[in-house]
Amino acid sequence: MDDHLLGWLRTLDEERLARILANRPDAIDPPWPRRLSTLAQRLGGGFAVMEALRGLPLPALEVVEAALTLGDGAGESDRPAALAELLGAPEAEVAPWLGLLADHALAWTDGEGRVRVVGALARWWTAPCGLGTPLARYLDSWTVSADALRALARSLGLPPGPKRRMAAGVAEVLTAPSRVTALLARAPEGTDRLLEDFVWDGPVRQVDGGRFTVPGSPEKWAADHGLLFRTSWNVAEMPREVALALRGPDYRPPFTPRPPDLATLPVDPESVDHLMTLAAPHVVERCAALLDNTAKTPLPLLKAGGIGVREVRRVARETGCDEDETRLLLEICAVARLLAWDESAGGLVPTERFDRWRLDDAPARLRVLLAAWWRMERSSLRRVGGRYGTLLGDDPAGPAVARIRRTVLGVLARLPADTACADTGGLVRLAHWHAPLLDRELLAQCAPGVLEEARLLGLVAHDAITDLGRALAALDGEAGDEADDARPRVEHDPALVECSVRALASVRRSALFGADLTAVVTGPPSAELAELLDRTADRESRGAASVWRFSAASVRRALDAGHRPDELLAELAEVGTVPQPLEYLVRDVARRHGEVTVTTVACIVQASDPVLLAEIAAHRRLARLGLRLLAPTVLASAVPADRTLAALRDSGYAPVAVEDGGEITVRRTRPEEPQGGRLILLPGGQVAELEQSVHSLAEPVPDPLEHARRLLASGGEEGRPAGRTWAVIGRMASRLPTAQQSLLGFVVDRGVRAAITLADGLTATISHGELRSGVLDAWCEEAGDYLEFPLAEIVEVRGAYA
């Protein structure tokens, strides 16, 4: 545990602590911490610190780097004034960034006025500003003996003495720029060039170990005077203070408190809003069309994973999408779990979740797609070497791609509503200033693709963010990752709900039918209207107005799908006035429809005796074969030949199999149609089974201010000492055997998960327990809160594994 962090947390008031909890919601994820010591462990964890650092802009990281460079030194070296002096900026300019770091519990000014950095960050950032380990760690190392330290002090002209006093004297000499400069004046030739490499390109470098043993060489002189330390034969390091002294008093680490300029253009907000209302309905409509297409023709995967270009082009051609739309929407549907792998179909097909999705209202369907894109760890339209990656293929940079998407949209959301980005390169630079830990090259690769994806989804128009995009950008912290089945807090966010309803408010639910057998929709059609017209007519154009044309072939296609002519005309009449030529066309096609029939059978049963075949056809036990009399001596079975033979023999008949190639040719069909995909593609190329549960809106976490009050109220109460846990459990939980008492002790001392059963039969999954007055106060996963369980009532404890 970071003692400095815990001590600082104890000095905070409710408002300040609540601000930290609001910025670090991961620290109060269930089970909520009940003690400041537990909170300090969460805030100071290595992964938690790095995630918090990812959300901070460049100046905050530069301040942290400078603070780590100064270290926890003596005197005034770790004060805010010294930090500002090192950065070459006024203290008032550094203070806001130091305050931002404090609001995230990453760096703060303690009660003595010293700048402290969370320990996990210091362990991760081992070479701030390209500088090495502090000199004190070399001098205190076991590899530096008293004799070696005495020799070093002698080389620096210091008197011998106790080891601690000699180390302090050596540090005083090597941290003073003037004294180091005077020392170098006596160095052998070539020492300046040797040290220059360590100062600016170090601090750890490969060296020729033999040179450190040659008297008079620059390497040996530098090592004898403490300017370099060798950790192994061919590796040397320069201490941090020595490098700072050699960089000189004028050295300043980079500090860019102001963001780079971004070239912008004025844009008409009404035009942006109009394009949003055109794009949003189109997304919902095209997703439904793509999924309907995959229901008819499953999408096969390549042997190396992902979907091939030919399949993408086929789907685009058959659904009327362009290839970019097809790539993006197929990946979004896969992440939203609307599309998944079906083993029997041999490809990707719609899931049962798609059936529920298409029954929702259009804004809800749109939000499901946006939430999936928001957490998607793939870049559908990112070009590498002028080419797209494999659709649904593995992308090692997946999590970084998702962060880039959210950063780029977040930068656009900071612009005024009437302002558009005019320079993608400037957008990349500004995005990197806001998220400096992102890879600059990857950011430059992904940014154009992100803008194009956002445009297709109605989040960006004319390179300006729309209201829909602004509402989504505000949900950066709720994005989740691609492995999540859903993100209810995104899909049900009130601001996003309002914007999605407005984005789809202009959809047209009626069409203008012409006597020339056309249907015109003047505006974005609703998904239901587009599905009806796509089913009965051929689309000729799309855009501000969409045009469909009816023909005998298109009407026959609808009738082939099982629609009756009267029902078809009734559906068309609900969305517009059906002209007489269209009605005549539908009825004329319906009159000729079915004049010739084609029947698929699995096998044929033949016999010379018509009476015998009539008996077999009427046999109750053979009803499951679906036998149909085609001729007096020919029966058709809906079941394959081997199963038909077995059923006939079980019923007392003696049939024989006949090889194919006779007068009657049988075409076998797939016996089972795909019933919905079950396997989903996860990041890293892994596959998992799709959960079919219905997602509900998750319970919100406690209010940060309320939680801050709880923590401060119990801040002075620490848990029972670990040594007493076993004694209390052994005395009070008398119904448990010894092994189960030990497991219960781990729940208290180590916070492990366990399943318990009480005397009345109730069960619970618990963790993070504390003992008090004969009861176990532990987190109950079923209740989502801390509950008290009497130790005497616990009759069984079992291990619980996630």
C-alpha positions in Angstrom: 0.0 0.0 0.0 1.1 3.6 -0.7 1.5 5.1 2.7 1.8 8.6 1.3 -1.4 8.2 -0.6 -3.3 6.9 2.4 -2.0 9.6 4.6 -3.1 12.3 2.1 -6.5 10.8 1.7 -7.1 11.0 5.4 -6.5 14.8 5.3 -9.2 15.4 2.6 -12.7 16.7 3.2 -15.9 15.3 1.7 -15.9 17.5 -1.3 -12.3 16.9 -2.3 -12.6 13.1 -1.8 -15.9 13.0 -3.8 -14.1 14.8 -6.7 -11.5 12.0 -6.8 -14.2 9.3 -6.7 -16.1 11.0 -9.5 -12.9 11.0 -11.6 -11.9 7.5 -10.6 -15.2 5.6 -10.7 -13.3 2.3 -10.9 -12.3 2.8 -7.3 -15.9 2.4 -6.1 -16.9 -0.4 -8.4 -18.8 -3.2 -6.5 -17.9 -4.3 -3.9 -17.5 -0.7 -2.7 -14.5 -0.1 -0.4 -15.5 0.6 3.2 -12.1 1.8 4.5 -9.7 4.5 3.3 -7.0 1.8 3.3 -9.0 -0.3 0.8 -9.6 2.8 -1.3 -5.9 3.6 -1.3 -5.1 0.1 -2.5 -7.6 0.5 -5.4 -6.4 4.0 -6.4 -2.8 3.1 -6.2 -3.0 -0.2 -8.1 -0.8 -0.4 -11.2 -3.4 -1.1 -13.8 -5.9 1.5 -12.2 -3.2 4.2 -12.3 -2.3 3.5 -15.9 -6.0 3.7 -16.9 -6.4 7.0 -15.1 -3.3 8.3 -16.8 -4.7 7.5 -20.2 -7.5 10.0 -19.8 -5.2 12.9 -19.0 -3.9 15.5 -21.5 -0.2 16.0 -22.3 0.6 18.8 -19.8 -0.5 16.6 -16.9 1.9 13.9 -18.0 4.7 16.4 -18.4 4.1 17.7 -14.8 4.2 14.1 -13.5 7.4 13.4 -15.4 9.0 16.5 -14.0 7.9 15.6 -10.5 9.4 12.1 -10.8 12.6 13.7 -12.1 12.9 15.8 -8.9 12.0 12.8 -6.8 11.5 12.9 -3.0 14.6 14.9 -2.4 15.7 16.9 0.6 15.4 20.6 1.1 13.2 22.4 -1.4 13.8 20.3 -4.5 10.3 18.6 -4.4 8.3 21.8 -3.8 5.8 23.2 -6.3 8.1 26.2 -6.8 11.0 23.9 -7.7 8.7 21.9 -10.1 7.7 25.1 -11.9 11.3 26.3 -12.1 12.3 23.0 -13.7 9.6 23.3 -16.2 10.5 26.9 -16.9 6.9 28.1 -16.3 5.2 30.3 -13.7 4.0 28.4 -10.7 0.4 29.6 -11.4 0.6 27.9 -14.8 1.7 24.6 -13.3 -0.8 24.6 -10.4 -3.9 23.8 -12.5 -2.3 20.7 -13.9 -1.0 19.6 -10.5 -4.6 20.1 -9.2 -5.9 17.9 -12.1 -3.5 15.2 -11.1 -4.6 15.5 -7.4 -8.2 15.2 -8.5 -7.2 11.8 -10.0 -5.1 10.8 -7.0 -2.0 10.5 -9.2 0.1 13.4 -7.7 -0.6 15.9 -4.9 1.0 18.4 -2.5 1.1 16.9 1.0 0.7 18.7 4.3 4.4 19.6 4.3 4.1 21.3 0.9 6.0 18.5 -1.0 4.9 17.1 -4.3 4.2 13.4 -4.0 3.6 11.0 -6.9 1.6 7.7 -6.4 4.1 4.9 -6.0 2.7 2.7 -8.8 3.4 5.5 -11.3 7.0 5.9 -10.1 7.5 2.2 -10.5 6.2 2.2 -14.0 7.9 5.4 -15.2 11.5 4.3 -14.5 13.3 6.8 -16.7 11.4 10.2 -16.6 12.8 12.7 -19.1 15.2 10.0 -20.2 17.0 10.1 -16.9 18.1 7.1 -14.9 17.9 5.8 -11.3 18.5 8.3 -8.5 22.1 8.4 -7.2 21.0 7.3 -3.7 19.9 3.9 -5.0 23.4 3.2 -6.4 25.2 4.4 -3.2 22.9 2.3 -1.0 23.0 -0.8 -3.2 24.6 -3.9 -1.8 26.9 -3.9 -4.9 28.7 -0.8 -3.5 30.8 -1.9 -0.6 32.3 0.4 2.0 35.7 0.0 0.4 34.3 1.0 -3.0 32.5 4.0 -1.5 35.7 5.0 0.3 37.6 4.8 -3.1 34.9 6.9 -4.8 35.1 9.5 -2.0 38.8 9.7 -2.3 38.6 10.2 -6.1 36.2 13.2 -5.5 38.6 14.6 -2.9 36.4 13.8 0.1 37.7 12.7 3.5 37.0 9.1 4.6 34.4 8.5 7.3 31.2 6.5 8.1 29.5 5.1 5.0 26.4 7.3 5.5 28.5 10.4 5.7 30.6 9.5 2.7 27.5 8.7 0.6 26.0 12.1 1.5 29.3 13.8 0.5 29.4 12.0 -2.8 25.8 13.0 -3.5 26.5 16.6 -2.7 29.4 16.7 -5.2 27.6 14.9 -8.1 24.4 16.8 -7.9 26.0 20.3 -8.1 26.4 21.3 -11.8 29.3 23.6 -11.0 31.3 20.9 -9.2 30.6 18.3 -11.9 31.8 20.8 -14.5 35.0 21.4 -12.6 35.4 17.7 -12.2 35.2 17.2 -16.0 37.9 19.7 -16.5 40.4 17.1 -15.2 38.9 14.2 -17.2 40.9 12.4 -19.9 40.2 13.1 -23.6 37.1 11.5 -24.9 35.2 11.6 -21.6 32.9 14.4 -22.9 31.8 12.3 -25.9 31.2 9.2 -23.7 29.1 11.0 -21.2 27.2 12.9 -23.8 25.6 9.7 -25.1 24.4 8.8 -21.6 23.1 12.3 -20.9 20.8 12.5 -23.9 20.4 9.0 -25.2 20.8 7.0 -22.0 20.5 6.4 -19.2 21.4 2.7 -19.7 23.7 1.8 -22.6 25.7 -1.2 -23.9 29.4 -0.6 -23.3 32.7 -2.4 -23.8 33.4 -3.9 -20.3 37.1 -4.2 -20.9 37.5 -0.5 -21.3 36.4 0.0 -17.7 39.5 -1.9 -16.6 42.1 0.1 -18.6 43.8 2.8 -16.5 43.4 6.3 -18.0 40.5 5.4 -20.2 37.4 7.7 -20.2 35.3 4.7 -19.1 37.4 3.9 -16.0 37.8 7.5 -15.1 34.0 8.1 -15.2 33.3 4.9 -13.2 36.0 5.9 -10.6 34.4 9.3 -10.1 30.8 8.1 -9.8 29.6 9.4 -13.1 28.8 5.9 -14.4 27.9 2.7 -12.6 28.1 -0.7 -14.2 25.3 -3.1 -13.3 26.9 -5.9 -15.5 30.1 -6.3 -17.5 28.7 -4.8 -20.7 26.0 -2.5 -19.3 26.5 0.9 -17.7 24.1 3.5 -16.2 24.3 7.1 -15.4 22.5 8.3 -12.2 19.7 10.8 -12.6 21.3 13.7 -10.7 24.6 13.3 -12.7 22.7 13.5 -16.0 20.7 16.6 -14.8 23.9 18.3 -13.7 25.5 17.6 -17.1 22.5 18.9 -18.9 23.1 22.2 -17.2 21.1 24.7 -15.3 19.3 25.9 -18.4 17.8 22.4 -19.2 14.0 22.4 -19.2 11.9 19.3 -19.9 9.0 19.8 -22.4 5.9 21.6 -21.1 3.0 22.4 -23.4 0.2 23.8 -21.3 -1.7 25.1 -24.4 -3.2 22.7 -27.0 -2.0 23.0 -30.6 -4.1 25.1 -33.0 -6.7 23.4 -35.1 -7.7 24.9 -38.5 -11.5 25.2 -38.5 -14.3 26.4 -40.8 -17.7 27.8 -40.0 -20.6 25.4 -40.8 -24.4 25.8 -40.8 -25.7 23.9 -37.8 -29.0 23.3 -39.6 -27.2 21.6 -42.5 -25.3 19.4 -40.0 -28.6 18.5 -38.3 -30.2 17.7 -41.6 -27.5 15.3 -42.6 -27.8 13.6 -39.2 -31.5 13.0 -39.8 -30.7 11.5 -43.2 -27.8 9.2 -42.1 -29.3 7.8 -38.9 -32.4 6.2 -40.5 -30.2 4.9 -43.3 -28.0 3.0 -40.8 -30.9 1.3 -39.2 -32.5 0.4 -42.5 -29.2 -0.9 -44.1 -28.4 -3.0 -41.0 -31.8 -4.7 -41.2 -31.2 -5.4 -44.9 -27.7 -6.8 -44.3 -29.0 -9.1 -41.6 -31.9 -10.3 -43.7 -29.4 -11.1 -46.5 -27.2 -13.2 -44.1 -30.3 -15.1 -43.0 -30.8 -16.2 -46.6 -27.1 -16.8 -47.4 -24.8 -17.3 -44.3 -21.5 -15.5 -44.5 -18.6 -18.0 -44.5 -15.3 -17.2 -42.8 -11.9 -17.5 -44.3 -9.5 -20.2 -43.1 -7.3 -17.5 -41.6 -10.3 -15.9 -40.0 -12.5 -13.0 -41.0 -14.7 -12.5 -44.1 -13.3 -12.4 -47.6 -13.5 -9.4 -50.0 -15.7 -11.4 -52.4 -18.3 -12.0 -49.8 -18.3 -8.3 -48.8 -18.8 -7.3 -52.4 -21.6 -9.9 -52.9 -23.5 -8.7 -49.8 -23.0 -5.0 -50.9 -24.3 -5.8 -54.4 -27.3 -7.7 -53.2 -28.4 -5.2 -50.5 -27.6 -2.0 -52.4 -25.0 -0.8 -49.9 -21.5 0.4 -50.9 -18.5 -1.6 -49.7 -17.5 0.8 -46.9 -21.1 0.7 -45.5 -21.1 -3.1 -45.7 -17.7 -3.4 -43.9 -18.7 -1.1 -41.1 -22.2 -2.3 -40.5 -21.3 -6.0 -40.6 -18.6 -5.5 -37.9 -21.0 -3.4 -35.8 -23.7 -6.1 -36.1 -21.1 -8.7 -34.9 -20.1 -6.6 -31.9 -23.8 -6.0 -31.1 -24.3 -9.8 -31.1 -26.9 -9.4 -33.9 -24.7 -11.6 -36.1 -22.9 -14.8 -35.0 -21.4 -18.0 -36.2 -23.8 -21.0 -36.7 -22.1 -24.4 -37.0 -24.8 -26.1 -38.9 -25.1 -23.2 -41.4 -21.4 -23.0 -41.9 -21.3 -19.2 -41.6 -22.5 -16.0 -39.9 -26.2 -15.7 -39.5 -28.5 -13.5 -37.5 -29.0 -14.4 -33.8 -32.2 -14.5 -31.7 -31.1 -11.1 -30.4 -31.7 -9.7 -34.0 -35.3 -10.9 -33.8 -35.8 -8.9 -30.6 -33.8 -5.9 -32.0 -36.0 -5.6 -35.1 -39.1 -5.4 -32.9 -37.8 -2.4 -31.0 -38.6 1.1 -32.1 -36.1 2.7 -34.5 -34.3 5.0 -31.9 -33.6 2.0 -29.7 -32.2 0.0 -32.6 -30.0 2.9 -33.5 -28.6 3.2 -30.0 -27.7 -0.5 -29.9 -25.7 0.0 -33.1 -24.0 3.2 -31.8 -23.1 1.5 -28.4 -21.6 -1.4 -30.4 -19.5 1.0 -32.5 -18.5 2.9 -29.4 -16.9 -0.2 -27.8 -15.7 -1.9 -31.0 -12.0 -2.8 -31.0 -11.7 -2.8 -34.7 -11.3 -0.1 -37.3 -13.5 -1.0 -40.3 -12.3 1.8 -42.6 -8.6 2.1 -41.5 -6.2 1.7 -44.4 -2.7 0.3 -44.0 -0.6 0.5 -47.1 -3.7 1.7 -49.0 -5.7 -1.4 -48.2 -8.3 -2.3 -45.7 -7.7 -5.0 -43.1 -9.7 -8.3 -43.1 -13.3 -7.8 -42.1 -13.8 -9.3 -38.6 -10.2 -10.3 -38.6 -7.8 -10.1 -35.6 -6.4 -6.7 -34.8 -3.6 -6.7 -32.2 -4.1 -2.9 -31.7 -7.8 -3.4 -30.9 -8.1 -1.7 -27.5 -6.0 1.2 -28.7 -8.2 1.6 -31.8 -11.3 1.9 -29.5 -9.5 4.6 -27.5 -8.5 6.5 -30.6 -12.1 6.5 -31.8 -13.4 7.9 -28.5 -10.5 10.5 -28.4 -11.1 11.8 -31.9 -14.9 12.1 -31.3 -14.1 13.8 -28.0 -11.9 16.4 -29.6 -14.6 17.2 -32.2 -17.1 17.5 -29.3 -15.0 20.3 -27.8 -15.5 22.5 -30.9 -18.5 24.9 -31.0 -21.7 23.6 -32.7 -21.1 25.9 -35.8 -17.4 24.8 -36.3 -16.0 22.1 -38.5 -12.5 20.6 -38.6 -10.6 21.7 -41.7 -7.3 19.8 -41.2 -7.1 16.1 -40.4 -3.4 16.4 -39.5 -4.2 19.2 -37.0 -6.9 16.9 -35.6 -4.4 14.2 -35.1 -2.0 16.5 -33.3 -4.8 17.9 -31.0 -6.0 14.3 -30.3 -2.5 13.3 -29.3 -2.3 16.3 -27.0 -5.5 15.2 -25.2 -4.4 11.5 -25.1 -0.6 11.5 -25.3 -0.2 7.8 -24.5 -1.8 6.8 -27.8 0.6 5.7 -30.5 1.1 8.7 -32.8 1.4 6.6 -36.0 -1.6 4.4 -35.2 -3.6 7.6 -34.4 -2.7 9.1 -37.8 -3.7 5.8 -39.5 -7.1 5.5 -37.8 -8.3 9.1 -37.7 -9.5 9.4 -41.3 -11.3 6.0 -40.9 -12.9 7.2 -37.7 -14.2 10.3 -39.4 -15.7 8.3 -42.3 -17.3 5.8 -39.9 -18.8 8.6 -37.9 -20.1 10.2 -41.0 -21.8 7.0 -42.1 -23.4 6.7 -38.7 -24.7 10.3 -38.6 -22.3 11.3 -35.8 -20.3 13.7 -38.0 -21.4 15.8 -41.0 -19.3 18.3 -43.0 -16.5 17.4 -40.6 -18.5 18.8 -37.7 -19.9 16.8 -34.9 -23.7 16.3 -34.8 -25.8 16.4 -31.6 -26.0 12.6 -31.8 -22.2 12.4 -31.9 -21.9 14.9 -29.0 -24.2 12.9 -26.8 -22.2 9.7 -27.6 -18.8 11.5 -27.0 -20.0 12.4 -23.5 -20.2 8.6 -22.7 -16.5 8.0 -23.0 -16.3 6.4 -19.5 -19.2 4.1 -20.2 -18.0 2.7 -23.5 -16.9 -0.7 -22.1 -15.0 -3.2 -24.3 -15.8 -5.4 -27.3 -16.3 -8.5 -25.1 -19.4 -6.9 -23.5 -22.7 -8.2 -24.8 -24.3 -4.8 -24.3 -23.8 -1.5 -22.6 -27.1 -0.6 -21.0 -25.9 2.7 -19.6 -25.0 3.8 -23.1 -28.1 2.5 -24.8 -30.4 4.1 -22.1 -28.5 7.3 -21.6 -31.2 10.1 -21.4 -29.2 12.5 -23.7 -28.5 9.9 -26.3 -32.2 8.7 -26.1 -33.4 12.3 -26.8 -30.9 12.8 -29.7 -31.7 9.4 -31.3 -35.4 10.1 -31.2 -34.8 13.5 -32.9 -32.4 12.0 -35.5 -35.2 9.6 -36.6 -38.1 12.0 -36.3 -38.0 13.0 -40.0 -38.3 9.4 -41.3 -41.0 8.9 -43.9 -43.6 6.2 -43.2 -45.5 6.6 -46.5 -44.7 6.5 -50.2 -46.0 8.0 -53.3 -47.1 5.3 -55.8 -47.2 6.3 -59.5 -49.1 4.8 -62.4 -45.7 4.0 -64.0 -45.3 1.3 -61.3 -42.8 3.4 -59.2 -42.8 4.3 -55.5 -41.1 7.5 -54.3 -40.2 8.3 -50.8 -39.3 12.0 -50.4 -36.9 11.7 -47.4 -35.3 9.0 -45.4 -37.6 6.0 -45.3 -38.3 4.2 -42.1 -36.8 0.7 -41.8 -40.3 -0.9 -41.9 -41.2 1.1 -45.1 -37.9 0.3 -46.7 -38.3 -3.4 -45.9 -41.7 -3.5 -47.4 -40.6 -1.8 -50.6 -37.4 -3.8 -50.9 -39.5 -7.0 -50.5 -42.0 -6.1 -53.3 -40.0 -3.8 -55.7 -36.4 -3.1 -56.9 -34.7 0.0 -55.6 -33.5 2.3 -58.4 -32.0 5.2 -56.5 -31.4 6.5 -53.0 -30.5 9.8 -51.4 -32.8 12.8 -50.5 -35.5 10.9 -52.4 -35.6 7.1 -52.9 -37.2 5.4 -55.9 -38.5 1.8 -56.2 -39.9 0.2 -59.3 -42.4 -2.7 -59.3 -42.2 -5.5 -61.9 -43.5 -8.9 -62.4 -40.3 -10.4 -61.1 -40.3 -8.3 -57.9 -43.9 -9.1 -57.1 -43.3 -12.8 -57.8 -40.3 -12.6 -55.4 -42.7 -11.4 -52.7 -45.2 -14.1 -53.5 -42.4 -16.7 -53.4 -41.6 -15.6 -49.9 -45.1 -16.6 -48.8 -47.0 -13.4 -49.1 -50.6 -13.5 -50.4 -51.7 -11.0 -53.0 -54.5 -9.5 -50.8 -52.2 -9.1 -47.8 -49.5 -7.6 -50.0 -51.9 -5.0 -51.5 -53.3 -4.3 -48.0 -49.7 -3.6 -46.7 -49.0 -1.3 -49.6 -52.3 0.5 -49.1 -51.3 1.3 -45.5 -48.3 3.3 -46.7 -49.9 5.0 -49.7 -52.6 5.0 -52.3 -52.2 2.0 -54.6 -52.8 2.9 -58.3 -54.8 0.6 -60.5 -51.9 -0.5 -62.7 -50.0 -1.7 -59.6 -53.1 -3.6 -58.3 -53.5 -5.2 -61.8 -49.8 -6.2 -61.8 -50.0 -7.9 -58.4 -53.2 -9.8 -59.2 -52.0 -10.8 -62.6 -48.8 -12.2 -61.2 -50.7 -13.9 -58.4 -53.1 -15.6 -60.9 -50.1 -17.2 -62.7 -48.2 -17.9 -59.5 -48.1 -21.6 -58.7 -49.2 -23.0 -62.1 -46.1 -25.2 -61.9 -44.9 -26.7 -58.6 -41.6 -28.1 -57.6 -41.4 -30.4 -54.6 -38.2 -31.3 -52.7 -38.1 -34.9 -51.2 -35.4 -36.7 -49.2 -36.1 -40.1 -50.7 -38.6 -42.1 -52.8 -40.5 -45.3 -51.7 -41.7 -47.5 -54.5 -43.7 -50.7 -54.6 -45.6 -52.7 -57.3 -48.6 -53.1 -55.0 -50.7 -49.8 -54.7 -52.6 -51.3 -51.7 -49.4 -51.8 -49.8 -48.2 -48.2 -50.4 -51.6 -46.9 -49.3 -51.3 -48.9 -46.1 -47.8 -47.5 -45.5 -48.9 -44.0 -46.2 -51.8 -44.3 -43.6 -49.6 -46.0 -40.9 -49.7 -43.9 -37.7 -46.2 -44.9 -36.6 -44.8 -43.7 -39.9 -46.5 -40.2 -39.8 -43.2 -38.7 -38.7 -41.7 -39.6 -42.2 -44.1 -37.1 -43.9 -45.1 -39.6 -46.5 -47.0 -38.2 -49.6 -48.5 -40.3 -52.4 -47.1 -39.0 -55.7 -48.5 -41.9 -57.8 -50.3 -45.2 -57.0 -46.9 -46.9 -56.7 -44.7 -44.0 -55.6 -44.4 -42.4 -52.1 -42.3 -39.4 -51.3 -40.6 -39.2 -47.8 -39.4 -36.0 -46.1 -36.8 -38.0 -44.2 -33.5 -39.3 -45.7 -33.3 -42.9 -47.0 -31.4 -44.4 -44.1 -33.9 -43.1 -41.5 -36.9 -44.1 -43.7 -35.5 -47.6 -44.1 -35.1 -47.9 -40.4 -38.6 -46.7 -39.7 -40.2 -49.1 -42.2 -38.3 -52.0 -40.8 -39.3 -51.1 -37.2 -42.9 -51.1 -38.4 -42.6 -54.7 -39.7 -41.9 -54.0 -43.4 -38.9 -55.3 -45.3 -37.7 -52.5 -47.6 -34.4 -52.5 -49.5 -32.3 -49.6 -50.6 -32.0 -48.7 -54.3 -28.9 -46.9 -55.6 -29.3 -43.5 -57.3 -29.2 -43.4 -61.1 -32.6 -45.0 -61.8 -35.5 -43.3 -63.6 -36.3 -41.2 -60.5 -33.6 -38.8 -59.5 -33.6 -37.5 -55.9 -32.0 -34.2 -54.9 -31.1 -34.1 -51.2 -31.4 -30.8 -49.3 -30.1 -29.6 -46.0 -32.5 -31.1 -43.4 -32.3 -28.2 -40.9 -32.3 -24.5 -41.5 -30.0 -22.3 -39.3 -31.8 -21.3 -36.2 -29.6 -18.4 -35.2 -25.9 -17.9 -34.6 -24.5 -19.1 -31.3 -20.8 -18.4 -31.4 -19.4 -14.8 -31.2 -16.0 -13.6 -32.3 -14.0 -11.9 -29.5 -10.9 -9.7 -29.7 -7.8 -11.7 -30.3 -9.5 -14.2 -32.6 -11.2 -16.1 -29.8 -14.7 -17.5 -29.9 -17.2 -17.8 -27.1 -20.9 -18.9 -26.9 -23.4 -16.1 -27.1 -25.5 -15.5 -24.0 -29.2 -15.3 -24.8 -30.1 -13.4 -21.6 -32.0 -10.1 -21.8 -29.9 -7.2 -20.6 -31.4 -4.7 -18.2 -30.1 -1.3 -17.1 -27.4 -1.8 -14.5 -27.8 -0.3 -11.1 -25.9 3.0 -10.8 -22.9 3.2 -8.5 -23.3 5.2 -5.3 -23.1 8.9 -5.5 -19.4 10.0 -5.1 -20.3 12.5 -2.4 -22.4 10.0 -0.5 -19.6 7.5 -0.7 -17.0 10.0 0.4 -19.1 10.6 3.6 -19.2 6.9 4.3 -15.5 6.5 3.8 -14.6 9.5 6.0 -17.1 8.3 8.7 -15.4 4.9 8.9 -11.9 6.1 8.1 -10.5 5.6 11.6 -12.0 2.1 11.9 -9.7 -0.6 10.5 -10.7 -4.2 10.4 -10.1 -6.7 13.1 -6.4 -7.8 13.3 -5.7 -10.8 11.1 -4.4 -12.8 14.0 -7.8 -12.9 15.7 -9.8 -14.0 12.6 -9.1 -17.7 13.1 -9.9 -17.6 16.8 -13.2 -15.9 16.3 -14.3 -18.1 13.4 -13.2 -21.3 15.2 -15.3 -20.3 18.3 -18.4 -18.8 16.6 -18.8 -20.8 13.4 -19.0 -24.1 15.2 -21.2 -25.8 12.6 -18.4 -25.7 10.0 -15.6 -28.3 9.7 -12.0 -27.0 10.0 -11.3 -26.8 6.3 -14.5 -24.7 5.7 -13.6 -22.4 8.7 -10.2 -21.8 7.0 -11.9 -20.8 3.7 -14.2 -18.4 5.6 -11.1 -16.9 7.2 -9.7 -16.2 3.7 -12.9 -14.3 2.9 -12.1 -12.0 5.8 -8.3 -11.7 5.6 -7.8 -11.8 1.8 -11.2 -10.9 0.4 -11.7 -14.1 -1.6 -15.1 -15.2 -3.0 -17.0 -18.1 -1.4 -20.5 -19.5 -1.5 -22.2 -20.0 1.9 -25.3 -21.7 3.0 -27.3 -20.7 6.1 -29.2 -22.9 8.5 -32.6 -21.8 6.9 -31.4 -23.0 3.4 -30.5 -19.5 2.0 -27.4 -19.3 -0.1 -25.2 -16.3 -0.9 -21.9 -15.6 -2.8 -19.8 -13.4 -0.5 -16.4 -11.7 -0.4 -14.5 -8.9 1.4 -15.8 -9.8 4.8 -15.2 -8.3 8.2 -15.9 -9.8 11.6 -17.9 -7.9 14.3 -19.9 -9.1 17.3 -20.4 -12.7 16.1 -21.5 -11.8 12.6 -19.7 -11.8 9.2 -20.3 -8.4 7.5 -19.5 -9.3 3.8 -20.3 -8.2 0.3 -23.3 -10.3 -1.1 -23.2 -10.5 -4.9 -26.9 -11.5 -5.1 -28.0 -8.4 -3.0 -25.4 -6.0 -4.5 -24.6 -4.7 -1.0 -22.9 -5.5 2.3 -25.0 -7.8 4.5 -24.5 -9.3 7.9 -24.5 -13.1 8.3 -24.5 -14.7 11.8 -21.4 -17.0 12.1 -23.4 -19.5 14.1 -26.0 -19.8 11.3 -23.4 -20.7 8.5 -23.6 -24.4 7.9 -21.5 -24.7 4.7 -18.8 -22.8 2.9 -17.7 -23.6 -0.7 -15.2 -22.1 -3.0 -16.7 -19.8 -5.7 -14.8 -19.2 -8.9 -15.6 -16.6 -11.5 
